[in-house]
């Protein structure tokens, strides 16, 4: 699997990363996570991302691969109390959350801690950034980052405080390509993308539940009407993923799954490399022609 330099951090990250939300929220069994992550690392993946609020995701990951700590870069996120007896974004809670994450993940440090969908208002107060800076000084994380979208993400990039940006980007969510990625690149930030295949929303022939993650993307895709989505599902997923990874400034894309066999198939989808320039630009032009004013990046 291809590796890319992650901004100014010096890390060489795989173009696909593992997202830990699904294993937490789906109630995955430890034995399945053991197999899943072992197969992913064996396939060349070297980036694992999770968060404090993905239920027991951190514990599952720590139990599964803490013995292979030198084989991967580990990202987690903080900001939500998720059981701690303090408010979200309270600086004392953030410090406790970071320590709890390290304990759950069975490690002395993570490679990046991202603030998890923090508002510009909270960022402007400065306290949350200071907590991450202290964690870095204490060796609990090598780098600090911001996870989020829209103008909140733009403000975070412009602070110059962060080494890493995690943001949404896909065929149905292209705001970041114009709003934040250029400035992130100019600052030498590593960029990891969440929702890189728009939750494969086009697989639904009828509208999914309005509360489902994929619902806003399904709505957008009904208007975008990309011709390539008429193909076989695996082929369309491959093109959608290649589009995201072909976007300038993107270093890795986080894909979540609870299927232990997914990683070898995902690697095959990328075997053809970046999308040809004409195909990439056709998707971008369609977005520019159709996207509505409120089609902002989704958290």
C-alpha positions as CSV (number, residue, x, y, z in Angstrom):
1,X,0.0,0.0,0.0
2,X,1.4,3.4,-1.0
3,X,2.8,5.6,1.8
4,X,2.7,9.4,1.8
5,X,4.7,11.9,3.9
6,X,2.2,13.3,6.5
7,X,2.9,17.0,6.1
8,X,5.8,18.3,8.2
9,X,5.5,15.5,10.8
10,X,7.9,13.1,9.1
11,X,5.5,10.2,9.4
12,X,5.0,8.1,6.3
13,X,1.4,7.1,6.4
14,X,-0.5,4.5,4.4
15,X,-3.1,6.0,1.9
16,X,-5.8,4.0,3.7
17,X,-6.2,4.2,7.5
18,X,-8.5,2.2,9.8
19,X,-11.4,4.1,11.4
20,X,-12.4,2.8,14.8
21,X,-15.9,4.1,15.1
22,X,-17.7,1.1,13.6
23,X,-16.1,-1.5,15.8
24,X,-17.2,0.5,18.9
25,X,-20.7,1.3,17.8
26,X,-21.5,-2.1,16.3
27,X,-20.5,-4.1,19.4
28,X,-17.7,-6.0,17.6
29,X,-16.3,-9.0,19.3
30,X,-12.6,-8.8,20.4
31,X,-11.7,-11.9,18.4
32,X,-13.1,-10.2,15.2
33,X,-11.2,-7.0,15.9
34,X,-8.0,-9.0,16.5
35,X,-8.4,-10.6,13.1
36,X,-9.5,-7.4,11.4
37,X,-6.6,-5.2,12.6
38,X,-4.0,-8.0,12.1
39,X,-5.1,-8.4,8.5
40,X,-5.1,-4.6,8.0
41,X,-1.5,-4.3,9.3
42,X,-0.4,-7.3,7.4
43,X,-1.8,-5.7,4.2
44,X,0.3,-2.6,4.7
45,X,-2.0,-0.3,6.5
46,X,-0.2,1.7,9.2
47,X,-2.6,4.3,10.5
48,X,-5.3,3.6,13.1
49,X,-7.7,6.3,14.2
50,X,-10.2,6.2,17.0
51,X,-11.8,8.5,19.6
52,X,-12.8,8.7,23.3
53,X,-16.5,8.6,22.4
54,X,-16.6,5.5,20.1
55,X,-17.8,3.4,23.0
56,X,-15.2,0.6,23.6
57,X,-13.2,1.2,20.4
58,X,-10.1,2.3,22.2
59,X,-10.1,-0.8,24.5
60,X,-10.7,-3.1,21.5
61,X,-7.8,-1.6,19.6
62,X,-5.5,-1.6,22.6
63,X,-6.2,-5.3,23.3
64,X,-5.8,-6.3,19.7
65,X,-2.6,-4.6,18.5
66,X,-0.8,-3.0,21.5
67,X,1.8,-5.7,21.0
68,X,2.6,-4.4,17.5
69,X,2.9,-0.7,18.5
70,X,5.9,-0.2,16.2
71,X,3.9,-1.2,13.2
72,X,1.4,1.7,13.0
73,X,0.7,5.3,13.8
74,X,-2.0,5.8,16.3
75,X,-4.5,8.7,16.3
76,X,-7.2,9.4,18.8
77,X,-9.5,12.3,19.5
78,X,-10.7,14.2,22.6
79,X,-13.3,16.7,23.6
80,X,-16.4,14.8,24.7
81,X,-16.5,13.7,28.3
82,X,-17.9,10.2,27.4
83,X,-18.4,9.2,31.0
84,X,-16.1,11.6,32.8
85,X,-17.8,13.8,35.3
86,X,-17.0,17.1,33.8
87,X,-18.5,19.1,30.8
88,X,-17.3,18.6,27.2
89,X,-14.3,20.8,26.4
90,X,-13.5,21.5,30.0
91,X,-9.7,21.7,30.1
92,X,-9.5,19.4,33.2
93,X,-11.7,16.9,31.4
94,X,-9.5,16.9,28.3
95,X,-6.4,16.1,30.4
96,X,-8.3,13.2,32.1
97,X,-9.6,12.0,28.7
98,X,-6.1,11.9,27.2
99,X,-4.8,9.8,30.1
100,X,-7.8,7.5,29.9
101,X,-7.2,7.0,26.1
102,X,-3.6,6.0,26.7
103,X,-4.7,3.5,29.3
104,X,-7.3,2.1,27.1
105,X,-5.0,1.9,24.1
106,X,-2.3,0.2,26.2
107,X,0.4,2.7,25.1
108,X,2.5,5.5,26.6
109,X,1.9,7.8,23.7
110,X,-0.2,8.4,20.6
111,X,1.1,9.9,17.4
112,X,-1.7,12.5,17.0
113,X,-4.4,13.7,19.3
114,X,-7.2,15.7,17.5
115,X,-9.7,18.0,19.1
116,X,-13.0,16.3,18.2
117,X,-15.3,18.7,16.3
118,X,-14.5,21.7,18.4
119,X,-16.3,24.9,17.6
120,X,-14.5,28.1,16.6
121,X,-15.9,29.8,19.7
122,X,-14.2,27.2,22.0
123,X,-11.0,27.3,19.9
124,X,-10.8,31.1,20.3
125,X,-10.7,30.7,24.1
126,X,-7.3,28.9,23.8
127,X,-7.6,26.6,26.8
128,X,-8.3,23.4,24.7
129,X,-5.3,24.1,22.5
130,X,-3.1,24.6,25.6
131,X,-4.1,21.2,27.0
132,X,-3.0,19.5,23.8
133,X,0.3,21.5,23.8
134,X,1.0,20.3,27.3
135,X,0.3,16.7,26.4
136,X,2.8,17.1,23.6
137,X,5.4,18.6,25.9
138,X,4.8,15.6,28.3
139,X,5.4,13.1,25.6
140,X,1.8,11.8,25.6
141,X,1.4,12.7,22.0
142,X,3.9,13.4,19.2
143,X,1.7,15.8,17.4
144,X,-1.6,17.7,17.9
145,X,-4.5,18.2,15.5
146,X,-8.0,19.4,14.8
147,X,-10.9,17.2,13.5
148,X,-13.8,19.0,12.0
149,X,-15.3,20.8,9.0
150,X,-16.5,24.1,7.5
151,X,-15.4,27.4,9.0
152,X,-14.5,25.8,12.3
153,X,-11.8,23.8,10.5
154,X,-10.7,26.9,8.6
155,X,-10.2,28.8,11.8
156,X,-8.2,25.9,13.3
157,X,-5.9,25.8,10.3
158,X,-5.3,29.5,10.4
159,X,-4.3,29.4,14.1
160,X,-1.1,27.7,13.0
161,X,-1.2,25.6,16.3
162,X,-1.9,22.2,14.7
163,X,0.2,19.7,12.9
164,X,-2.8,17.7,11.6
165,X,-6.2,18.2,10.1
166,X,-8.9,15.5,9.9
167,X,-11.8,16.6,7.7
168,X,-14.6,15.3,5.5
169,X,-14.1,15.0,1.8
170,X,-15.8,12.8,-0.8
171,X,-17.8,12.9,-4.1
172,X,-20.7,14.4,-2.1
173,X,-18.8,16.6,0.3
174,X,-16.2,18.7,-1.5
175,X,-16.2,22.0,0.5
176,X,-12.8,21.2,2.1
177,X,-11.1,20.9,-1.3
178,X,-11.8,24.6,-1.8
179,X,-12.0,25.9,1.8
180,X,-9.2,24.4,3.9
181,X,-6.9,22.0,2.1
182,X,-4.7,24.6,0.3
183,X,-4.1,26.6,3.5
184,X,-3.4,23.3,5.4
185,X,-0.8,22.4,2.8
186,X,0.8,25.8,3.0
187,X,1.2,25.3,6.7
188,X,2.7,21.8,6.3
189,X,-0.2,20.1,8.0
190,X,-0.9,16.4,7.5
191,X,-4.4,15.8,6.2
192,X,-6.4,12.7,6.9
193,X,-9.9,12.4,5.4
194,X,-13.0,11.0,7.1
195,X,-16.1,9.7,5.2
196,X,-14.0,9.2,2.1
197,X,-16.7,7.2,0.2
198,X,-19.7,9.2,1.4
199,X,-20.9,6.2,3.5
200,X,-21.5,4.6,0.1
201,X,-24.9,6.3,0.2
202,X,-25.7,5.5,-3.5
203,X,-26.1,1.8,-2.6
204,X,-29.6,2.7,-1.4
205,X,-32.2,2.6,-4.1
206,X,-34.6,4.3,-1.7
207,X,-33.9,7.1,0.8
208,X,-32.3,5.8,4.0
209,X,-33.6,6.8,7.4
210,X,-33.3,10.5,7.8
211,X,-31.3,10.1,11.0
212,X,-28.7,7.8,9.2
213,X,-25.2,9.2,8.6
214,X,-25.6,8.6,4.9
215,X,-28.9,10.4,4.5
216,X,-27.5,13.9,3.7
217,X,-25.1,12.4,1.2
218,X,-27.9,10.3,-0.4
219,X,-29.9,13.5,-0.9
220,X,-27.0,15.3,-2.5
221,X,-26.2,12.4,-4.8
222,X,-29.8,12.5,-6.1
223,X,-29.0,15.9,-7.5
224,X,-25.4,15.3,-8.5
225,X,-26.3,12.3,-10.6
226,X,-22.8,11.2,-11.3
227,X,-22.8,8.8,-14.3
228,X,-20.1,6.6,-13.0
229,X,-22.3,5.6,-10.0
230,X,-24.4,3.5,-12.4
231,X,-21.7,0.8,-12.5
232,X,-21.1,-2.2,-10.3
233,X,-20.9,-1.3,-6.6
234,X,-17.2,-2.3,-6.1
235,X,-16.2,-0.4,-9.1
236,X,-18.0,2.7,-8.0
237,X,-16.6,2.5,-4.5
238,X,-13.1,2.3,-6.0
239,X,-13.6,5.4,-8.1
240,X,-15.1,7.3,-5.3
241,X,-12.2,6.4,-3.0
242,X,-9.6,7.2,-5.7
243,X,-11.3,10.6,-6.2
244,X,-10.8,11.5,-2.5
245,X,-7.2,10.3,-2.5
246,X,-6.5,12.2,-5.7
247,X,-7.4,15.5,-4.2
248,X,-4.3,17.7,-3.6
249,X,-3.3,17.9,0.0
250,X,-4.8,14.6,1.1
251,X,-2.4,12.1,2.7
252,X,-4.7,9.3,4.0
253,X,-8.3,8.3,4.0
254,X,-9.9,6.7,7.1
255,X,-12.2,3.8,6.2
256,X,-14.2,2.1,9.0
257,X,-15.3,-1.5,8.8
258,X,-16.0,-4.5,11.1
259,X,-15.3,-7.0,8.2
260,X,-11.9,-8.7,8.7
261,X,-11.6,-9.3,4.9
262,X,-12.2,-5.7,3.9
263,X,-8.7,-4.5,3.8
264,X,-7.4,-6.7,1.1
265,X,-10.4,-5.7,-1.1
266,X,-9.8,-2.1,-0.3
267,X,-6.2,-2.4,-1.3
268,X,-7.3,-3.9,-4.6
269,X,-9.6,-0.9,-5.3
270,X,-6.6,1.4,-5.2
271,X,-4.4,-0.7,-7.4
272,X,-5.2,1.5,-10.4
273,X,-3.7,4.5,-8.7
274,X,-5.1,8.1,-8.8
275,X,-8.0,8.9,-11.0
276,X,-7.1,10.1,-14.4
277,X,-7.1,13.9,-14.4
278,X,-10.1,14.2,-16.8
279,X,-12.2,11.9,-14.6
280,X,-11.2,13.8,-11.4
281,X,-12.0,17.2,-13.0
282,X,-15.3,16.0,-14.3
283,X,-16.4,15.1,-10.7
284,X,-15.1,18.5,-9.5
285,X,-16.9,20.4,-12.2
286,X,-20.2,18.6,-11.6
287,X,-19.9,19.5,-7.9
288,X,-19.3,23.2,-8.8
289,X,-22.3,23.2,-11.1
290,X,-24.8,21.6,-8.7
291,X,-23.6,22.1,-5.1
292,X,-26.0,24.2,-3.1
293,X,-24.9,26.9,-0.7
294,X,-25.7,24.8,2.4
295,X,-23.7,21.8,1.2
296,X,-21.0,22.3,3.8
297,X,-18.7,19.7,5.2
298,X,-20.4,17.2,7.4
299,X,-19.1,16.4,10.9
